[in-house]
Amino acid sequence: MDRNHNPHELKTHQIDWEEGEKLPSGSLDSDRFIKYLNRKGLVIERKDNLPRFANNNDIKMTKVTRVGSAGSCPTVYYPPSDSKMQKIITIHKNNNKTLLGQEIVKKKKREILKIFDNAKDKSVSKTSIAKEVEKKLGVRCNRKMVRKILNDKRGSQLEKKLSKIG
C-alpha cells in the first residue's frame, strides 16, 4: 500500500539538512509564520493544521525533504502580499468558526445590545440594528443574529422598543 505523503502536492526541495538546516530564502518555518500572521492581525494558535490553512488560502509553501524517516517533513511558508493578507483577514472576520471570527461575534453581541439599550420606544427594528452593526464594525450582520441575541438577553423589552415584532 502506497501512502501519499504529499497530499496537497506541494513542491519539494532537496536541502542538505546536515549543513546548518538553512531554510530556502524568503521562507518562514511554522513558528515564524504563525508569529508573522499574528503580527499582521490574523489570530492563529495551532500549528498542526498550518499546511491546510495555507492551502485553503492559496499561500505558497514548500515541503522540505530531509535525511531520515522519523516524523513528518517540515513545511516552509512564503509570506503572502499585504492585499492577500487583507483578503484572508476579511474572510476570517466573517467566519464564526475562526478565532478572529469568534472575537468579532462577541463584539457584535455587545454592539447589538448597546444599540438596543440606547434606542427609544418603538424606534428600531432588527434590520436597522443589523445595518448599524455592519456599519460600525465593518463585518456582515443579519437580523436573524439580532433576533437570537435580543430574545436571549432582552426578551421582556422587545415589545416596548422594537417597531416591528415578528
Contacts in CASP RR format, 6 or more apart in sequence:
PFRMAT RR
TARGET T0000
AUTHOR 0000-0000-0000
METHOD contacts of the structure
MODEL  1
MDRNHNPHELKTHQIDWEEGEKLPSGSLDSDRFIKYLNRKGLVIERKDNL
PRFANNNDIKMTKVTRVGSAGSCPTVYYPPSDSKMQKIITIHKNNNKTLL
GQEIVKKKKREILKIFDNAKDKSVSKTSIAKEVEKKLGVRCNRKMVRKIL
NDKRGSQLEKKLSKIG
5 73 0 8 1.000
6 12 0 8 1.000
6 63 0 8 1.000
8 51 0 8 1.000
8 52 0 8 1.000
8 55 0 8 1.000
10 51 0 8 1.000
10 61 0 8 1.000
10 62 0 8 1.000
10 63 0 8 1.000
10 75 0 8 1.000
11 62 0 8 1.000
11 63 0 8 1.000
12 62 0 8 1.000
12 63 0 8 1.000
12 64 0 8 1.000
12 65 0 8 1.000
12 73 0 8 1.000
13 24 0 8 1.000
13 62 0 8 1.000
13 64 0 8 1.000
13 65 0 8 1.000
14 65 0 8 1.000
15 22 0 8 1.000
15 24 0 8 1.000
15 64 0 8 1.000
15 65 0 8 1.000
15 66 0 8 1.000
17 64 0 8 1.000
17 66 0 8 1.000
17 67 0 8 1.000
18 67 0 8 1.000
23 29 0 8 1.000
23 64 0 8 1.000
23 76 0 8 1.000
24 62 0 8 1.000
24 64 0 8 1.000
24 76 0 8 1.000
26 78 0 8 1.000
26 79 0 8 1.000
27 62 0 8 1.000
27 76 0 8 1.000
27 77 0 8 1.000
27 78 0 8 1.000
28 36 0 8 1.000
28 76 0 8 1.000
28 77 0 8 1.000
28 78 0 8 1.000
28 79 0 8 1.000
29 74 0 8 1.000
29 76 0 8 1.000
29 77 0 8 1.000
30 47 0 8 1.000
30 50 0 8 1.000
30 74 0 8 1.000
30 75 0 8 1.000
30 77 0 8 1.000
31 47 0 8 1.000
33 50 0 8 1.000
33 77 0 8 1.000
33 79 0 8 1.000
34 44 0 8 1.000
34 45 0 8 1.000
34 47 0 8 1.000
34 50 0 8 1.000
36 79 0 8 1.000
37 43 0 8 1.000
37 44 0 8 1.000
38 44 0 8 1.000
40 85 0 8 1.000
40 89 0 8 1.000
41 89 0 8 1.000
41 100 0 8 1.000
42 85 0 8 1.000
42 88 0 8 1.000
42 89 0 8 1.000
42 92 0 8 1.000
42 100 0 8 1.000
43 98 0 8 1.000
43 99 0 8 1.000
43 100 0 8 1.000
43 103 0 8 1.000
44 50 0 8 1.000
44 53 0 8 1.000
44 99 0 8 1.000
45 99 0 8 1.000
50 75 0 8 1.000
50 77 0 8 1.000
51 61 0 8 1.000
51 75 0 8 1.000
53 59 0 8 1.000
54 60 0 8 1.000
54 61 0 8 1.000
54 75 0 8 1.000
54 77 0 8 1.000
55 61 0 8 1.000
57 80 0 8 1.000
57 84 0 8 1.000
57 88 0 8 1.000
57 91 0 8 1.000
58 84 0 8 1.000
59 77 0 8 1.000
59 78 0 8 1.000
59 80 0 8 1.000
59 84 0 8 1.000
60 77 0 8 1.000
60 78 0 8 1.000
60 80 0 8 1.000
61 75 0 8 1.000
61 76 0 8 1.000
61 77 0 8 1.000
61 78 0 8 1.000
62 75 0 8 1.000
62 76 0 8 1.000
62 78 0 8 1.000
63 73 0 8 1.000
63 74 0 8 1.000
63 75 0 8 1.000
64 73 0 8 1.000
64 74 0 8 1.000
64 75 0 8 1.000
64 76 0 8 1.000
65 73 0 8 1.000
66 73 0 8 1.000
66 74 0 8 1.000
80 88 0 8 1.000
89 100 0 8 1.000
92 98 0 8 1.000
92 100 0 8 1.000
92 101 0 8 1.000
93 100 0 8 1.000
93 101 0 8 1.000
93 104 0 8 1.000
93 139 0 8 1.000
94 101 0 8 1.000
94 104 0 8 1.000
94 139 0 8 1.000
94 140 0 8 1.000
95 101 0 8 1.000
96 102 0 8 1.000
96 105 0 8 1.000
104 137 0 8 1.000
104 139 0 8 1.000
107 137 0 8 1.000
108 133 0 8 1.000
108 137 0 8 1.000
108 139 0 8 1.000
108 141 0 8 1.000
108 145 0 8 1.000
109 149 0 8 1.000
111 132 0 8 1.000
111 133 0 8 1.000
111 136 0 8 1.000
111 137 0 8 1.000
112 129 0 8 1.000
112 133 0 8 1.000
112 141 0 8 1.000
112 145 0 8 1.000
112 146 0 8 1.000
112 149 0 8 1.000
112 150 0 8 1.000
113 149 0 8 1.000
113 153 0 8 1.000
113 154 0 8 1.000
115 124 0 8 1.000
115 129 0 8 1.000
115 132 0 8 1.000
115 133 0 8 1.000
116 124 0 8 1.000
116 129 0 8 1.000
116 150 0 8 1.000
116 154 0 8 1.000
116 157 0 8 1.000
116 161 0 8 1.000
117 154 0 8 1.000
119 161 0 8 1.000
120 161 0 8 1.000
121 160 0 8 1.000
121 161 0 8 1.000
122 160 0 8 1.000
122 161 0 8 1.000
122 162 0 8 1.000
122 163 0 8 1.000
123 161 0 8 1.000
123 163 0 8 1.000
124 161 0 8 1.000
124 162 0 8 1.000
124 163 0 8 1.000
125 143 0 8 1.000
125 162 0 8 1.000
125 163 0 8 1.000
125 164 0 8 1.000
126 143 0 8 1.000
126 146 0 8 1.000
126 147 0 8 1.000
126 150 0 8 1.000
126 162 0 8 1.000
126 164 0 8 1.000
127 143 0 8 1.000
127 146 0 8 1.000
129 143 0 8 1.000
129 146 0 8 1.000
130 141 0 8 1.000
130 142 0 8 1.000
130 143 0 8 1.000
130 145 0 8 1.000
130 146 0 8 1.000
131 141 0 8 1.000
133 141 0 8 1.000
133 146 0 8 1.000
134 140 0 8 1.000
134 141 0 8 1.000
150 158 0 8 1.000
150 162 0 8 1.000
151 158 0 8 1.000
158 165 0 8 1.000
159 165 0 8 1.000
END
